[in-house]
Amino acid sequence: MSDPIMRPPSLLGSETEEMTRKQTEIFLRLYMIEELHKDIDMKENEIPFTYKVMEARIGQHPTAKITTCCKLAVASICDTPAKAVMWAYTLCRIAEYEELPVVTLTKLANHFPHGFPTEESYKKVWDAQKNPESPLGNLLDTPIVWNPEAWKPVDDVTTDE
């Protein structure tokens, strides 16, 4: 294996804002579905693009498993692929931090009890993961970043100052 790399920041510890009414309704509906252990049957054309982005990135992580309801809830608040990538990475970090077999909406809510990151928080985290030495300019676009064994043992960087 090559030399360890610095761990990019996640959205954990970000400044948050309250969920909107629509976000709350989506979250609660998906929470009820998840708690009842019901499957969600989605046709390909019904799957949000941001969900597909998250799926692809989470799939690069060797062990992280995230429930469909959790990914759908997060995809519903992502209006850009960049946010979907930051969330995918954050969900993987929750899986590692908690040593969970699966990240659920309950675990997501435990880490974000007061709402979701502000636009400024997203910008701080995105800018902090920029790296001119990375082939695409972003650490989160580098496949090795999704392998926890490649990281140097450092604490997570938060956006709080």
N, C-alpha and C positions, 0 to 999 in steps of 0.2 A: 504494500500500500504506500502511496505517496505521503509526503509530510501532511500533518493535520492542518486544516484551514480554520480560519476564524468563523465562529457561528454568527450568522446574520441575525438581526433583531426580529422578534415576532411582535404580534399585537398585544401580547400579555403585558399588563401594567400600563397600557395606554389610557389616556384621558378618554372618558366615555360621555355619551349623551343618552338621554332617555329614548326608548324605542317609540316610534310613531304608533298611532292607533293601528294602522295597517300592518306594521311589523309585529305588533303584539298579537293581532288576530292570527296571522300566519304562524307565528311561533307557537301559540296555544293550540291551534288545530293540529300542527305537526306533533306537538308534545303528546296530545291525546292519542293520536294514531300510534306513536312510538310506545306509549304506555300500554296500549291494548295489544301490542305485538302484531299489528296488522301490516301487511305488505302494501307497498305503493306500486301500482302498475302504471308505468308511464310509457307512452309511445315515443319513439325516437324524436318526432317533431315537437313533442311537449317538453322535452328536457331542456331546461335553461342553459344557455351557452356558458354562463359562469359556473354552473354545476359541472359541465363537461371539462372545463379548465381545471377545476378543483380535483375532479376524479383523476385526470391525467397526472397531476402533480402528486397527489396522495399515493398514487400507484407507483411512484418512484421510491417511496419510503419502504424499507424492508419489512416493517412490522405494523405500522399504524393501520387501524381499522376504524372507520367512522360510519355511524348509522346513516342510512339514506335520509331519514328525517332531519338529522343534524346538518347534513350537507345541503339539503333543500332550504332549510331555514337560513343558513349562511348565504347561499346563492341568492336568496331573495333580497338581501341587503347589499349585494355587490353590483355596482353599476359599471364596473370596468374589469377587464381581465387581470389587471394589476392587483386589484382588491381581492379577487378570487385566489390569486397566487399567494398573497399575504395570509389570507384566511386558511388556505390549505396547509401552509407551513405552520401556522399557529395551531391548527387542530392536531397536526403531527407532534408539535411540542407538548400539547396537553397530554396526548397519549403517552409520550415518553416520561413526562414529569409525574404523571399519576401511575405510570406503569400499568396502564389499562389494556385489557384485551380489545375493548371497543369504546370509542368516545360517543357519548349520547348527548341529547339536548340537556339533560340534567347536569352533566359534567360541564358543558358549555356555559350554562347559566351560573354554575358555581364560580367560574372564572371571570364571567362578565355579568355580575349581579345587578349592575346599575345601568345597563344598556350596552350599546356598541360604540366602537371608536368614533371619535369626531373626524371630520375631514382633515383637520390639522394633524391629528395622530397618524392617519394613513399617510399623509405627506412625509412626516418625520420618519416613519418606519421605511417607506419606500426610498427616500433619499439616503437613509443610513445603510441600506443594503447595496447601494450603488458601488461598483468596483471597476475601475478602468482596466484592471488586469484580467477580469473575467471576459471570456470570449464574446459575450453578448452585453457586457457592461453592467449586468445585474447578478449578484450572487445567487438570487433565487431562480435564475434561469440556468444555473450550472447544476447538472445532475448529481454531482458528488455531494453537494450541499444537503441533499435529501437523505444521505446516509449518515446517521449519528456517529458512527465509528470514525468518521473522517474529521470530526470537529476537535479543536483544541478544548481542553476542559476549562472553560471559562463560564462565568455566570451570564445569564441572559441579559441582553441589553434592553432596557425599557425606554420609553419615550419620556418618562418623567424627568424633569430637570430640577 
